[in-house]
Amino acid sequence: MTPDELKAACLAFPGATEEFPFNEATSVFKVAGKMFALSALDADPLSVSLKCDPELAAQLRATHPAITGGYHLNKRHWNTVVLDGTVPDRLVRDMIEDSYDLVVARLPKARRERLTTARE
């Protein structure tokens, strides 16, 4: 997955935005002001940190050496994925979607419904 593909995947969801709250090199992808992904898109190797269900996070880490606890994040709820080709792009896209969905699920009902309707 290239940096452009990663960025496009993160921005493909309703209400998704890219911001730079930490520095101009780190893209933070948010929905309704809440972070669901972050990546330094010009880093080598490219990686992305994503929110994840704690049980699934542990399973993914045990299965894929390129998936580790979230770098500088709560390792129970965040994974960092090194995009070195060892984790299939489809899995990375699924993880991005799951991260987005976890954040949306915690939003107030009216906001959540607007985003869900926009996605259909």
C-alpha positions as semicolon CSV with decimal commas, in nm:
position;residue;x (nm);y (nm);z (nm)
1;M;0,000;0,000;0,000
2;T;0,139;0,338;-0,101
3;P;0,103;0,660;0,098
4;D;-0,155;0,787;-0,153
5;E;-0,355;0,464;-0,126
6;L;-0,343;0,480;0,254
7;K;-0,461;0,842;0,254
8;A;-0,740;0,763;0,008
9;A;-0,853;0,464;0,216
10;C;-0,873;0,677;0,530
11;L;-1,060;0,960;0,359
12;A;-1,309;0,729;0,183
13;F;-1,553;0,733;0,475
14;P;-1,830;0,988;0,535
15;G;-1,711;1,280;0,747
16;A;-1,345;1,169;0,742
17;T;-1,092;1,453;0,749
18;E;-0,715;1,485;0,752
19;E;-0,559;1,718;1,010
20;F;-0,208;1,793;1,135
21;P;-0,239;1,863;1,510
22;F;0,104;1,725;1,607
23;N;0,328;1,844;1,323
24;E;0,308;1,896;0,950
25;A;0,448;1,549;0,876
26;T;0,192;1,342;1,070
27;S;-0,151;1,300;0,912
28;V;-0,426;1,244;1,165
29;F;-0,749;1,111;1,018
30;K;-1,060;1,199;1,216
31;V;-1,435;1,164;1,207
32;A;-1,642;1,413;1,407
33;G;-1,320;1,544;1,561
34;K;-1,215;1,199;1,690
35;M;-0,900;1,027;1,566
36;F;-0,930;0,687;1,395
37;A;-0,594;0,670;1,213
38;L;-0,258;0,840;1,212
39;S;0,044;0,810;0,986
40;A;0,356;0,992;0,878
41;L;0,282;0,942;0,509
42;D;0,639;1,021;0,404
43;A;0,799;0,778;0,652
44;D;1,005;0,482;0,537
45;P;0,881;0,228;0,619
46;L;0,525;0,353;0,594
47;S;0,307;0,267;0,894
48;V;-0,037;0,352;1,024
49;S;-0,183;0,341;1,374
50;L;-0,544;0,228;1,400
51;K;-0,799;0,185;1,677
52;C;-0,890;-0,180;1,733
53;D;-1,105;-0,399;1,955
54;P;-0,867;-0,519;2,230
55;E;-0,923;-0,893;2,169
56;L;-0,882;-0,857;1,794
57;A;-0,576;-0,635;1,846
58;A;-0,403;-0,914;2,040
59;Q;-0,493;-1,174;1,775
60;L;-0,361;-0,956;1,493
61;R;-0,033;-0,894;1,678
62;A;0,010;-1,267;1,738
63;T;-0,054;-1,345;1,370
64;H;0,139;-1,065;1,196
65;P;0,487;-0,953;1,309
66;A;0,430;-0,620;1,127
67;I;0,140;-0,539;1,363
68;T;0,242;-0,415;1,707
69;G;0,088;-0,221;1,994
70;G;0,012;0,139;1,900
71;Y;0,325;0,353;1,899
72;H;0,282;0,625;2,165
73;L;-0,084;0,523;2,201
74;N;-0,289;0,307;2,438
75;K;-0,162;-0,035;2,332
76;R;-0,481;-0,204;2,450
77;H;-0,692;-0,013;2,194
78;W;-0,445;0,080;1,918
79;N;-0,226;-0,116;1,675
80;T;0,052;0,015;1,455
81;V;0,083;-0,163;1,121
82;V;0,408;-0,143;0,926
83;L;0,307;-0,146;0,561
84;D;0,599;-0,354;0,437
85;G;0,389;-0,588;0,222
86;T;0,362;-0,866;0,480
87;V;0,012;-0,760;0,588
88;P;-0,232;-0,793;0,297
89;D;-0,376;-0,462;0,173
90;R;-0,728;-0,603;0,214
91;L;-0,662;-0,663;0,585
92;V;-0,522;-0,312;0,624
93;R;-0,833;-0,167;0,456
94;D;-1,054;-0,378;0,686
95;M;-0,860;-0,251;0,988
96;I;-0,906;0,110;0,873
97;E;-1,280;0,050;0,835
98;D;-1,301;-0,117;1,177
99;S;-1,115;0,175;1,336
100;Y;-1,353;0,425;1,175
101;D;-1,653;0,216;1,285
102;L;-1,529;0,198;1,646
103;V;-1,505;0,577;1,662
104;V;-1,843;0,632;1,495
105;A;-2,008;0,386;1,736
106;R;-1,909;0,612;2,027
107;L;-2,059;0,929;1,875
108;P;-2,392;1,077;1,985
109;K;-2,684;0,899;1,818
110;A;-2,785;1,184;1,584
111;R;-2,430;1,230;1,455
112;R;-2,381;0,856;1,418
113;E;-2,705;0,821;1,220
114;R;-2,606;1,104;0,980
115;L;-2,274;0,932;0,907
116;T;-2,435;0,591;0,870
117;T;-2,696;0,727;0,629
118;A;-2,425;0,899;0,423
119;R;-2,238;0,567;0,398
120;E;-2,529;0,371;0,251
